[in-house]
Amino acid sequence: MSKYLETKIEFLKGVGPAKAKLLNEELGIFTIHDLLLHFPFRYEDRSTFHRISQLRFAEGNVQIKGIITNVSVIGATKKQRLTAILNDQTGEIELVWFKGVNWMKSKIKTGVAYLVYGKTSEFNGKYNISHPEIEPITTQNQNGTNQLLPVYSVTEKLKRKYLDSKAIARLTLEVVRKQDFHIEESIDSWLLQKLGLITYQAAIISIHLPNDQAKLNSSLQRLKFEELFFIQLRMFKEKKIREQKYQGIQFAKTHLVNKFYEEILPFNLTEAQKEVIKEIYADLHSGYQMNRLLQGDVGSGKTVTAFICALIAISSGYQAAIMAPTEILAIQHAQGLETFCKKLNITIGLITGSTGKAKRRDLLQKLITGELHILVGTHALIENDVQFENLGFVVIDEQHRFGVAQRARLWQKNKNAFPHVLVMTATPIPRTLAMTLYGDLEVSTINELPKGRKPIQTTHLNDNNRLKLFGFIQKQIDEGRQIYIVYPLIEESETLELKDLMDGYESISRSFPKVPLSIVHGKMKPKDKDYEMNRFVSGQTKIMVATTVIEVGVNVPNASVMVIENAERFGLSQLHQLRGRVGRGSDQSYCILMTGSKLSKEARERIKCMVDTTDGFKIAEKDLEIRGPGDLMGTQQSGLLDLKVADITTDQELLKTAREEARKIISEDPELSLPKHANILKSINQKKKSLLSWSSIS
């Protein structure tokens, strides 16, 4: 990089110390190089003009030119507005300003030709433009600018200090037009030629100063590839290092699996489950340490799939561990698998924060001697005194609920060899996001539900239909079913939302005076929460009024109705997870989304998606489309998806290309030591180490 690019931003003409401090704090711009990496987020086409008579056909912002024929101030002092009529001989349009009335009035003159740019709107059957950009026509601008003008993101604080998008554009264009700098190429020329990509420097210049749409497209294509390629490259590199550094235990025997499948399994596995088991078995037999993500919709049979794979380890003389995020989920896993274990003559134990001292002591003793084959637990599994004789297989359920350090501690429970790791999630991840986030992990997917499951019927009702809802709930209870009623709990307003929950509980109590209720929320002590949960699980209570603490881990086959209050305040993923609490039995189940009558466009999209489909992967794709990858995965703070120009929802083909090229390069040259990879090696060493190494721990 040239020394000019390393120059502090305060020394750029028009900046100075005060503005530099603002640019540092608000946009993270410290040098001229940083300024060049602050890309526009959209462009305004100033190369064409619209005739006023054609404006009804125009979309978005338009550029017109004409003569101001009238200027007037309308309204009382505090609510004044300035109007001006612009005429271009084909028609006229009203220009309106509600702010800066006196200043604008002093600038605009009748009889003068102006160039106007802004967004058209319609009022009382007439077109107008509010707060347009306006400047007198000169010889320089009379035919348009013949280019796309960049628009930059800025903060309100910057705008107040006159550092708006136009100011950023002026500063950037001063640098770009001089071109008194050299940006080192990050990708070797043979790859650029193969893919038809322009140089990095040319892309940086064109993204700020595109002469036309074709130049802009070439620039965006190169910069998007840059981002996606280096994410994939680092992930494949990490994976290669892991394969070389961490040798896995090789499991050879499968007699327990055969016995379980042929004599004990009470139902048929789906084709998707069989395929996943084959993939995992290949890993366990390979001699490499497995790191695999298993994703599958709620109720798709991930747990029994993981259990069958654990039997491969136990057949070869090793132990297995299953870690769950909540005590009730850990209990359900242990109880659900216990019958199978007895028939196979293998032992299973459960350890949680509630396990008594004597019971815990006995468990730990059997674990260290190898008498205990499977240990199921919560965070208690990773405590220092939990020692295995020979841990070979680790299952981490709902992996996103555990921290990196927690997962790593369980992974290190075998001092002699690295156990194979299977992480599971019931939150389906769109394929493009899985490729980006988990590019260094193998990803298996169970994409079908067991046969005989009836799709959950989802309905949207507003508050006016509450009596209808209560009638339906009563009918379901009379038929012997159980009901969930969930309220949102938003962190910013826990006290207020808890009041909503209690108000809801009182309302339900009054409406169903003879029906026993449970209530569960995050403010309760764990002991009280578990007591209420268990009353509902055992069928002692018929309605569970709760917050989202029941989102994961409650399996009540008799519960047939999920009512979600204020459904518009939940994300799609959460709504889908909550809906997955019902539909566990053979009875028809229902999910009822309750909202107010006024919904935002985004909320309507989410509700419609939930009503239209029960496919978790389609829902995940829609969630990604609406919220973006950072919000969806909670990775905005981690830097994991710090994408400036690429969009994994729309750039899927480019992502595939970047992934394939990265895979080929690392496969051929893991250390990037060949001369043909010199630029790539130098660039990857200079990149910020902001990507988490998922492969080393899960």
N, C-alpha and C positions, 0 to 999 in steps of 0.2 A: 504494500500500500504506500502511496506517495505521502511525503511529509505534509503536503498541503491538506490532505484529507484528515490528518490527525490534528489540524489546527483547531483550537478551542473556538466554539461557536461565537463567543463574545467578540472575536476579532473580525468576524464577517461584517462587511459594510452594512450599516442599518440595524445592527443588533446592540452591542454594548453590554456592560455588566448587568444592568437591571433586567433587560429582556432575556439575556442569557440565563439568568437565575430562574426566570419563569419557565423557559424552555427546558432547563434541566429538571425542574420539579414536576412540570405538568406532562411533558412528552418524553422525558428521558433522552433529550437531545443535548449532548455535551460537545460534540465535535462536528465538523463539516460532513464527515462520513456518516454520522448518526442522522444528520439532516437528509442526506440522500437516501437513507434507508427508511425514512418516514414517507411511505408511499401514499399516493392519492387513493381514496376509496371509491371515487366515481369521477366521471368526466362530463363536461358540458360541451355539446356540439355547437360551436359558434361559426361554422363554415357555411351554414345555409340560413335563408330567411323565409319566413312564412308571410303570406299576404293575409291581411286582417279578414278578408272575406272567406278565407279557407280555414280559419282557426277552429271551427267546430270539428274539423277532421284531425286536428293536432292532438298529440298525447304528451303529457308532462310539460316540461319547460319549452318555451318557444322564443325565437329571436325575430323581432320585427323592426321596421324602421318607418318613420313618417314624421309629420310636422305637428307640433303641439298647437291646437287651435283655441283652446280655452283652459284656464286655470282658475279654480275657485276653492275657497275654504267654507266648509259646511259644518253646522252644529255649534253647540255652546262651547265655552272656553275649555272646560275639562274633557269634553268628548268631541273635540274637533277632528275633522278629517280633511285631507287635501285631495282634490280630484283634478285630473288633467285629461283632456281628450286628445288622443293621438289619431291622426288621419293619414292613410297611405294611398288615397284615391280609389281604393277598392272598398273601403269601409272605414269605420272608426271604432275605437275601443277606449274604455275608461281605465285610467291608471289611478290607483288609490293608495294613500299613505295615512296610517293611523298614528304613527310616531314620527317625531322630528318634523312636524308640520311646518313650522316657521322656517326652519333651515332649508327644507326642500323647496318651499315657496320662493325663497331668495335665489335658488339655483336654476329653476325652470323658467324659460321664457317662451311666450307665445310667438308663433311665426318662425321658430327655429326647428331644424330637422334633428331628430334624435334617433339613436340606436337603443332599443329596449329589449331586455331579457327577463323572463319570469314565467311563473306558472299561471295558466288561464283558469278562471273559475266562472261560474254562471250565477247571476243574481237578477231576479225579476225578468228573466228572459233575455238578459243582455250579458255579453262577455266582459270581464274585467281582469286586471292583473293587480294583485296587492303587493305593495313594496317591491316593485321591479328594480332591477339594475338599469340605470339610464345614463347615457353619455352623449354629448353632441357628436354628430357625424363629422368625421374628418377624412382626409385623403387616405389615412392609414387604415381606418376601420370601415369604410363605406361598403366594401365588398365582403365583410366578415373577416375573421382572423385566419381562415384557412387551416385551422387546427382544432384539436380537442383541448379544452382548457381543464386542467386538473383541479379537483376539489379535495382539500385535505381535512382530516378530522382535527378539531381543536376543542379546548375546554371553554367553559363560560368565563373562567378567570382570565384566560388568554384573550378572549374577545373583548373583555372590559379594558384590557391594556393595549388594544389595537393590534393584537396579534391574531387576526382572524385567518381564514383560509387564503384570502387574497394576499395577505402579508407573508404567509408561509410560502405561497407560490412565487412571490417576488424574490424572496431570499433564495429559494431553490433554483429558480431559473437563472439567477445571476451566476450561480456556481456551474450549472449545466451548460449554459451558453458559452462560458469561457473554455470549458473542457480542459482546464489546466491541471489535470490530474490523471493518474493511472490506477485503475482497480485491478488487482491481480485476478487472473482467471482461476476459477475454483474447479472446473471440470476439464479434463484433457480433451484435446482437439479431435481425436478420433471418435470419441463418444458424441461430441457436438455435431460432427459431420454425419455420423450414423443416424442421429435422430432429427437432423435438420434444425438445430437450435442455434440462435445467435449468441455472440459472446456475452459474458456477464456485464462488461462495461457498456456495451451497446444496449443491453436490456435496461440497465439503470438509467441511461440517458433517455431512452424512448418512453419509459414509464412516466417520466416527468414532463417530457416534451415530445409527445407523439405527433408526427406530421399528419397521420391519417389512421384510420381504424386498423389497417393491415399492419402498420408498424406497432401499434399498441398491442394487437393480438400476438405478434411475435415476441414482444417484450414480456407479456403476461405468461405465455407458454414457457419461456425460459425460466422466469423467476418462480413459477409454480413448480416446475420440475426440480429446480434447485432445492426448494424446501422439502418436497416429498422424497427426493432421492437420498438426501443426507440423513433423514429420519430412518429410512429403510436400511441404508448402508450401516449405520451405527447398530441397528438392531441385529442384522445378520452377523456383524462382527462380534457382538456380545454373545450371540448364540454359538458361534464358532469357538470362542474362547471358553465358554462353559463346557462344550463338548470335549475340548482338549484337556481342560483343567479338572473337571469333575467326572470321574469315571463312575458309572452306575453299577448297581448290583444286578447280576444277570439271573433272572428267575427261569427255571427250566421245568418245574413240575406243575401240573394242573389237576391232580386227582380230586381235590376238593371242589373245584369248579365243575368238573364232569359230574360228580355225585349230586351237587346242588342243582345243576341244570336238568339232569335226567330223573332225579328221584324226589326233589323237594320243592322246586320252584312252582308255585300254585297257579301261574298264569304264563301266557306266551310273551316272550320279549318282542318288541317291535323291531322292524328291520333296521331302524335308525340306532336302536340300542345295540343290536348285534354288530353293526358296522363300527360303532364307537369302541366296543370291547375288543374287536380285532385290531383297531388302531393302537389301543393302549397295550394290548398283549405284545404287539410288535416292538413297542418301546421298551417294555419290561424285559424282553428277551434279547435286546440289541447290545447290551453292555454299556450303553450311554445312560446318563442320569436323566430320567424323564422330567420334563416340565410341561404339563399339558393343561390347557383351559378347557373345561367341559361346560358348554352352555346349553341350556334347554329350558323351555317354557315351564311355568308352574305345572306340576303334576305329570311331567313327561317321563318320569322314572329315572332321574339322575342318581338317587340314593341307592337303588338296587343295582344299578350299573356299577357304581363305585364299589359296592360290597362284593360283587363278583370279581372285580379287579383286585380287591384286597385279598380275596381267597387265593389268587395266584401267588401273592407274597407269602401267605401263611402256608401254602402247599410246599414252598421251598424252605420253610423253617424260619421265616421272619415274622415280625409283628407289624400291626397296622394301627394307625391313629386317625380318628375323625374329629375335627374341630369345628364346632358350630358357634354362631355368634350369640345365641341366647340359651339360657338354661332349659327353657321349655322345648326348644328345638333339639337340644342335645338329648333330653329325656326321650323325646319321640323317636329319635334315631336309634337310641339304645334299646328301647322297648320294641320297636318295630323289627329290629334285627335279632333280638334275643331268641325268638322261636326258631329261626333259621339256624342260629349258632348251636342250640341244644341238639338239633337233629344231625348236625355235622360233627358233634362232639368237640367243638372248640369253645373257648371261653371269651366272654365279652364283659367289660366293666364300664362304669360311668363315673366320671369325676367332675364335680362342679364346685362352685363356692359354697354350696349348701351341704356338701358331703361331710358327714361326721368324722371326728378324729379317728375312732377305732376302724371305721369302714375305710377311710383313706389310707391308714397304716397298712391294712390288709391288702388293699389294691396295689399299693406301691411295692410291697414285698413280692406279690405275685408277678408284677410287671418286671422287676429286676431279675427274677429267676426264670422268666420266660413262660410261667404257668398261664399268664394272661395273654391271649392272642390279639384281641382288639380292645383299644381304649377309646371310648367316646367321651368328649368333654367340651367345656367352654374354654375361656382363657386360662382356667386352672391347669390345663394340659401343659402350658409352657413354663410353669413354675419350676424353680431349680431342683426341688426334691423329686420331681417326676422323671425317673430314669428308666429307660427301656433296656432289656437285655440285647435286643437286636432289631431295632426299628428299620423296616424296609420300605414301607408304603405310607404316605401321608395324604389324607383327604382334607381339604379346607373348604367348608361349605359357605356360600355367600361371601366369597373372598374379599369383596370390596368393603366389607364391614370390619376388616382387620387391618391394622397398620402394618407397614413394611417390616418394622422391627419385630412385631409379634409373630409374623409368619416365619421370619428368619430364625427365630429362637426354636420353633418347632422343627424346622428343617435341620437344625444342628444337634438334634437329640441322639443321633448315632455318631459316636466318636470315630468309628472305624471306616465307615463308608457313608456316602450321601444317599439318603432315601429318595425314592421316586416320589414326585409331588403331582397331585391332581387337584387343581383348584376349580371350584364349581360356582356357577352363578345362575340364578333363575331370572336374571334381568338380561334378556337377549340383547346382544350387541350387534349392531348392523355390520355387515361383512367389511365394509370399507373402514369402519372405525376399529374393528378387530385387527385388520391388516396394519393399521397405523399405530394403535396402542400396544398390541400384543404381537408385533411382527417377529419377535424373538421367541415366542412360545408357539407350540403346536396347538391348534384350535380344533376341538371336536364339537359337533353339534347334534343334539337330539331334536329333530325338527318335526316329530309327529307324536301325538298323544296315544295312549293305550286304547285299543278298540273297546267300544261300548260306552265311552264317555260321551255324555250329552253336552253339546255346546251350551255355555251359559248364555241365557237371554238377557241382553242389556237394554235398559229403557231409560230415557231422560224425562224427568218430571220437574216442573217448577213448584215453588212453594204453594201455589193455589191448589195443587193436587194432594195436599197432605192428608186429607180425610180418606181419599182413595187409597193412599199408601198405607194408612193405619188399618184399613179394612183388609187389604191384601196380607199384611203382616199377621193379623189375627187369624185369617184363613190358614196360613201356613203353620202357625202354632197349633191350631186345632187338628191339623193333619200330622202333628208330631215332629215338626221341623224346628230348627233353631235359627236365630237371626243375629247378624252383626249390624250395628249402626255406628258408623265412624265419623268423627268430627276432625277437622284440620287442627294442627297445632303448629303455628308459625312461630319461629324462634324470636322474632323481633317483638312479639306481643304475647308472650306465654301467659301472663296473668289474665289478659282479656280473653284469650282463646280458651283457657281453663274454665272461665266463667261460662262461655258458650257451651262447653261440654256439660257443666253442671246444670245449666238451664235445660239443655237437651235431656239430661237424665231425669230431671224432675218432670218434664213434659211427658216423657215416655212412661214414667211411673204413674202419672195421673191418667194417661190414656189406656194403660194396661195394668190396672190395680191388682189383678189376681195372678199376674205373670211374674215369676221370680227373675230378677235382673242381676247381671254382673256389671261392674264398672272398672275400667283399667285405663290409667294414664301415666305419663312419664314422671309425674311428681310423687307417685306412690313409692313406698319402700319395696324393694325386691320381694320380700317375704309376702307382703300384702298383695302385690301384683300376681305372684305365682298362685296364691290362694284363690284369687278371683278367677284367674285363667283356668285352674284345675276344676273349679266348680262348673264352669261352662263346658270344658272338655268332657267331664263325667256326665253331663246332662242335667245337673241339679238346677241350673239356671237356663232360661230359654232365650233371653235376649242379652247380648253383650254390647254395652255402650262403651266405646273406646276411642282413643286417638290412634295415630298410625303405629303405635308400639306393636300392634298385631299384624303389621304389614308382612312380616316374615315369621314363620315358625309355628303357626297354630294349625293343626290338622284335625278338623272336626267333620267327619263324613256326613254327620246328621245336619250340619248347618247348610241351609239351602238358599238363604237370602243375604246379600250384602247391600246395605243402604249406605251411600256415601253422601253426607251432608256437605254443602258448599263445595260441590265437586269441581267447580270452576277454579278453586284455589289449589288444586293438586296438579302435579305434572302428570304426563301420560304414563310414565314408567310406574309412578306410585299408584295411579288408578288401576293399572293392569295388575300390579302386585296384590293390591287389596282385593280385586275381583277374584284372584286366584285362591283366596281363602275359602271360597265356596266351589261347588262342582266336584268335591272330593268323593262323593258317594254315587249311587246309581240313580238317585232322584233328579228330576229337572231342577236346575238351580237358576237363580236370578240375581242380577246386579242392577240396582236402581240409583241413578245419578241425580241427586237433588240440587237444583241451583235456583238463584234468583232469576227474574225475568230479563234483566239487563246484563248481557254478556259481551265481553270484548271479542273481536274477530278471532284472536288466538284461542280464547277459551271455547268458542263455538267449534273451532277446528278440532280441538282435543276431544270435546264431547262427541262430536260426529264420528271421529275415528273410533272411539270406544264402542259406540252403538253399531258401527258398520262391521267391525271385525274383532275376533278373539285371538287372532294370530299375533303372538308376541313379537315376532320378527318384523311384521308389517308395522306394528305399533312403534317398535324401536326405530325403524326407518323414518316414520313420521315425526317422532320425537327429535331425531337428529336434524331433520329438515326445519322444524320449528325453533328449536333451542340452540342448535349449533353444538359442535363436539366438545368445546370447553365446558359449557354448562352441563351438558349431558353426563359427562364422566367426572365432573368435579376436578378438572385438570387445569383450570385457568391459572391457579396459583403455582402449579408445579412446573410450568414451562414446557410440559410434555407436548402440548399441541399449540405452540406459539407460532401459528401460521399467519403471515401477513397478507399473502395473496391467494394461496391455494385454499380450496374449499372441498373437503372430502365428500361432500354430498353431490357436488356437480362435476368434480374432476376425477371421477372414478377410473376412467380409461387411462388418464395420465398417471394416477397412482399405481395402476397395474404395471404400466411401462416402467416406472421408477423402481418398483419392487423387483421386477424381473431383471432389470439391468444391475441392480445392487446385488441380487442373488448370484448372478453369473460372475460378477467381479470378485466377490468374496469367496466363491467356490473355487475360482481359478487362482486367486492371489490373496489368501486370508490376511497377510501382513501388509498388503498394498505396497510391496517392495519392488515391484517391476517398474522400470522407467515409464511405461505407458500409463501408470497410475500416479505419477508424481504430483500432479496438481490436486488430485482427489485426496491423497495422503496429507499434503500440506494443509489443505482446507479443513479436513476432518480434525486435525490436531489443533487448529485455530478456533474451531467452533466452540461456543460456550458449552460446558458440560451440564446442560440443563435437562437432558433426557435421563429418566430414571432407568436403572437396569433391572427390569422386571425379571429377566431370565435368571438372575443370580439367586433369587429368593422365592419366586412363585411362578 
